[in-house]
Amino acid sequence: MRVSFNEKALDEAEEAARWYRENGGAVPARAFAQELRRVVELAAGQPGIGAPGLRGTNRLYFKRFPYTLIFRNQDSSIRVIAIAHQSRRPGYWGGRR
C-alpha cells in the first residue's frame, strides 16, 4: 500500500529524531526512526488498524516513545497526517490533509 506524508508530519518526525539525537545520542534517535518505520509499515499493511480518531483518522501508538501516528486511509493508500507527541496540544493537527 502506498504511503504519503503531510509535510508537517515529516517535520515532526525530524524534530523528534533530532531531540533524541541531541538529548540521548545516535542510539535513541535510530530507535525512534525504526519505531516510526515499524508503525507506518503496520498501518500500510493492515488497513483499518488503529483506534478511530478525529475527522476520519486512525491512531497507532508507538511502543517505546510517547508518540502517536495519526493517519487516514485513502482508497489504496494511507496519508500520515501527524506524528504527534502524546503530551502536547491534543488535536492540533485537525485541519491537516
C-alpha positions as CSV (number, residue, x, y, z in Angstrom):
1,M,0.0,0.0,0.0
2,R,1.2,3.5,-0.9
3,V,2.1,5.8,2.0
4,S,2.2,9.6,1.7
5,F,3.1,12.2,4.4
6,N,1.8,15.6,5.2
7,E,4.8,17.9,5.1
8,K,4.2,18.9,8.7
9,A,4.2,15.3,9.8
10,L,7.7,14.9,8.2
11,D,8.8,18.0,10.1
12,E,7.5,16.4,13.4
13,A,9.4,13.2,12.7
14,E,12.6,15.1,12.0
15,E,12.1,17.3,15.1
16,A,11.6,14.2,17.3
17,A,14.6,12.4,15.9
18,R,16.7,15.5,16.4
19,W,15.6,15.8,20.0
20,Y,16.5,12.2,20.7
21,R,19.9,12.6,19.0
22,E,20.7,15.8,20.9
23,N,19.5,14.5,24.3
24,G,20.4,10.8,24.1
25,G,22.7,10.3,21.2
26,A,22.6,8.2,18.0
27,V,21.1,5.1,19.5
28,P,17.8,6.6,20.7
29,A,17.5,8.6,17.5
30,R,17.9,5.4,15.5
31,A,15.5,3.6,17.7
32,F,12.9,6.3,17.2
33,A,13.4,6.1,13.4
34,Q,13.0,2.3,13.5
35,E,9.8,2.6,15.6
36,L,8.4,5.2,13.2
37,R,9.1,2.9,10.3
38,R,7.5,-0.1,12.1
39,V,4.3,1.8,12.9
40,V,4.0,3.2,9.3
41,E,4.5,-0.3,7.9
42,L,1.9,-1.7,10.2
43,A,-0.6,1.0,9.1
44,A,0.2,0.3,5.5
45,G,0.0,-3.4,5.8
46,Q,-3.2,-3.6,7.8
47,P,-5.8,-1.0,6.5
48,G,-8.3,-0.1,9.2
49,I,-5.9,-0.9,12.1
50,G,-5.7,1.5,15.0
51,A,-8.1,3.4,17.2
52,P,-10.6,5.6,15.5
53,G,-9.7,9.3,15.8
54,L,-11.0,12.7,14.9
55,R,-12.1,13.6,11.4
56,G,-11.9,10.1,9.9
57,T,-8.4,9.4,11.2
58,N,-6.9,6.4,12.9
59,R,-4.3,6.4,15.6
60,L,-1.4,3.9,16.2
61,Y,0.7,4.4,19.4
62,F,4.5,3.9,19.4
63,K,5.7,1.3,21.8
64,R,8.8,2.8,23.2
65,F,8.2,6.5,22.6
66,P,5.4,8.9,23.6
67,Y,4.2,9.5,20.1
68,T,1.1,8.6,18.0
69,L,0.9,8.1,14.3
70,I,-2.2,9.9,13.0
71,F,-3.3,8.7,9.6
72,R,-6.2,8.4,7.1
73,N,-7.0,5.5,4.8
74,Q,-7.5,6.9,1.3
75,D,-8.5,4.3,-1.3
76,S,-5.4,2.2,-1.8
77,S,-3.1,4.3,0.3
78,I,-2.6,5.9,3.7
79,R,-1.9,9.5,4.4
80,V,0.1,10.3,7.5
81,I,-1.4,13.4,9.0
82,A,0.8,13.8,12.1
83,I,3.4,12.2,14.3
84,A,2.0,13.7,17.5
85,H,3.6,13.8,20.9
86,Q,1.1,12.3,23.4
87,S,1.5,15.1,26.0
88,R,1.3,18.1,23.7
89,R,-1.6,20.0,22.2
90,P,-4.2,17.3,21.5
91,G,-5.9,17.6,18.2
92,Y,-3.6,20.4,16.9
93,W,-3.3,18.6,13.6
94,G,-7.1,18.7,13.0
95,G,-7.0,20.9,9.9
96,R,-4.4,18.9,8.0
97,R,-5.0,16.9,4.9
